[in-house]
Amino acid sequence: MFERDGKPMPGIGETLLSAYESGLKRPGPEYLHYLCSVYRVEPAALGFEGPCICGHGHRMPGVVRGGQQDAEPGPPIDPRELWIKPLSDPSTTDGGEEDENVLRRTLLQIMAGGAGAAVPLTAPVLGAADGIRRRMDDTLVSSTVSPAMLDHWEEAATSFGKQYMNTPPMRQLCDVLLEFSQVRQALDRHQPIDLQERLCILAARLSGLAGIIMIDFGDQRMSRSFFRTARLAADETGDRALRAWVTAREALVPLFLGDPRDALTLAKKSRDLAGQTPCAAKAMAPVVEARALSMLANAGGKKDVVDQAKRALSRARAAFAQMTPAQQEDTVFGYTERQLYFHQGDTLARLGQTIEADLILEQALEKYEGDLLDQTLIRFDRAHCRLLEGDGDEALRLGMEAVRQVGEGFRTDIILRRANELVRAIHARCGDIAGLQTFRDVLASSPPTTPAAEPV
């Protein structure tokens, strides 16, 4: 609204809004006017004395309050924003409507910018994500939806899993959290035990998927928070396979963003939870174990570490063979053959087994059809193999090709992190070879995808 009125961007953020809500601070006349315009209420509804400096009402046209209808309509409303639920009182935020509205506005922004629009993970979106997750936590530790609606949500969760590799992360995060919020509201009411269990399974899956997306954004804290919520939900079901899946997926957080030793611990915990149950986690857990071992070892590292990692990969292949065809076709909630090839190649590349790694990575790349995220990471692994073999120019060419094939909306923290790792490795091994600075410039021009510094 400030931008619409030709004013400089305001200094309102989560911290200041929190101070307004708690009564520690009072907004000035101009801020109060814009807050009333956004919420479409009068100052009294926000807990402040009126009237507003504008001299006219802010309520939505046609809304009757206190027996009287608005005499003068508020600001014009974009028809697309009718999708956003109006708030009549701040207390309605307890139901999560404003958090949902933040996500809806973000979706509108993405839609306005086109399919390739790059929208950063901002503080308001993070605040909305955490607000929705916290409400799910409250619901799970405290609790009638129709079977047809449950079928719809389960189909939506499955669809999100299939779209994960090819949907811009911000778009998918908004979609996932809006469904997640609906599931939470259903859990907030007493349900028959069979429906309650299905809702908890859905909550675990959607929260786990949100945690996976947060890994892509490089937000370790928020990712671990969503996985904690997923564990709470999974523990309500008693489903060993689901609990093992959540733990195996959570192990990816320290694998990419923290200490590989923590990933190793979680991988072993996932393996124990799976037990003898044929499931995705039984194959995923030893793969994570092998990848963590490869990170803890130097390239061409100690033979015992190489042997441990290879034994873990062997267990993964055996477990994969026991999975159902449906599990072998699901990228997120299951574990696919192409993922197994990719992760084996990634492990061997980090262990310095370049000939074997490159062969497996080439096969993995052939098996991927349009799954952009993993294809990009595979290309980085192949570039790493070329570098270990002493061909810095080819490593640079493969790295630049990988980044250029990724649209700005997909250049998440995990991709830029791997690209910058490759730049540093090439420089350490080969110095400032021709084209390296150009690669740095391409990476520097990529839009930021990490959360804003403002507190949430």
C-alpha positions, 0 to 999 in steps of 0.5 A: 500500500505504501508503494501504491501511494508513492511512499517510501517502503515502511519500517514495519517488521515482525518485531514492531508488529509484535510490539503493537500487538502486545501493547508495548508500542502504539503505531503513529497516525500514518502507520495506524491508517495503513494497518486499518486499511490492510485489516479493513477494520477501524482503530478500535478493532485493533485496540487503539483509540480512533478516529483514523486520520483519513476521516473515513471507514476502513471496513469492507463494503457491505459489512454490517457491524453494530447494526450499521452498514458502512456509509463509505466504502474502503480502498478498492480491492483487487478481485484476486484478493477475494481469495484472501480471507478478511479478518474482522478482529485480531483474535481470528489470527488464532485460527491461522487465517492471517498466516494463510493470507501471507502464503496466499499473497506470496502465491499471487506474487509468484503468479504475477511474475510467471512460472520462473519468478524468483521469490525469496523466503522472507521473514513474513513467509517464515513467520507464517510457516512457523505459525502454522507449524506451531498450531499443529504442535498445539493440536497434536499435543492437546484433539468431523472430517468426511472421508471424501475430504481426507481422500482429497488431502491424501491425493494432494500430499501424493501430488506434492511429492510428485511435483517436488523436483519440478516446482519452484520451492516457494510455490510448493511451500505455500501450497503444502502449508495451506493444505497443512493448515487445513489438516490442522484445523480438522485435527483440532476437532474430535475425530473417529479413531480411524480418521484421526490416524489418517489425519496424523499420517497426513500431518507427518507427511506434509510437515516432513515435506515442508522440512525438506523444502526448508533444506532447499532454502538452507534454513536448518532451524526451521527445517528441524522444527518441521521435522519435530512436528512430523515426528509428533504426528508420526508418533501418534500413528504407531506406523514404524515405516512412517516414523523411520521415513521422518527420521531418515529425511531429517538426517538430510538436514545435518548432512547438507547444513550441519555436522555429518556425524549428526546425520550418521546418528539419525540414519542409524536411528531410522534404520532401527525404527524400520527394523525388518519392515520393507519400506523406503526408509530401510533403503534411505537410511543406509544411503544417508549413512554412506553419504555421511561417512563419505563426507567425514572421510577425505577424498580417497580416504581411509580404506576402512571408511570406504569399506564401511560406506560401500557396505552401507550402499550394499544394504541399501540396494538389498532393501530397495529390492524389497520395496513395493513398486509404488514405493519405488516410484515415489520421489519424496515419500518413497525412494526411486531407482534413479535416486539410488543411482544418484546417491551411490554416485555422490558417495563414491565421488566424495570417496575419490572413487571417480571412475566407478562414481562417474559411470553410476552418475552417468546412468543416474542422469539418464534415468532422470526425466525433468527432475531438475534439482537432482539433475543439477546436483548430479552434474556438480558431482560429475564436475567434482570427479573431473576435478579429482582427475585433474581436469579443472577446465572440464569441471568448470564447464560442467559446473557452469552448464549445471547452473545455467540450466536452472531457472532463477526460481530454482536456484535455492540455497542448496544449489548455490551452496554446491556451486560455490563449493565447486568454485572453491575446490577448482580455485584450490586445485587449479588457481584462477583458471580462465572462466572461473571469475565469470562463474563467480559473477553468475553465482553472485547475480543469482537472487538471494534465497536465504531468509531475511535477517529480520527476526520472526 
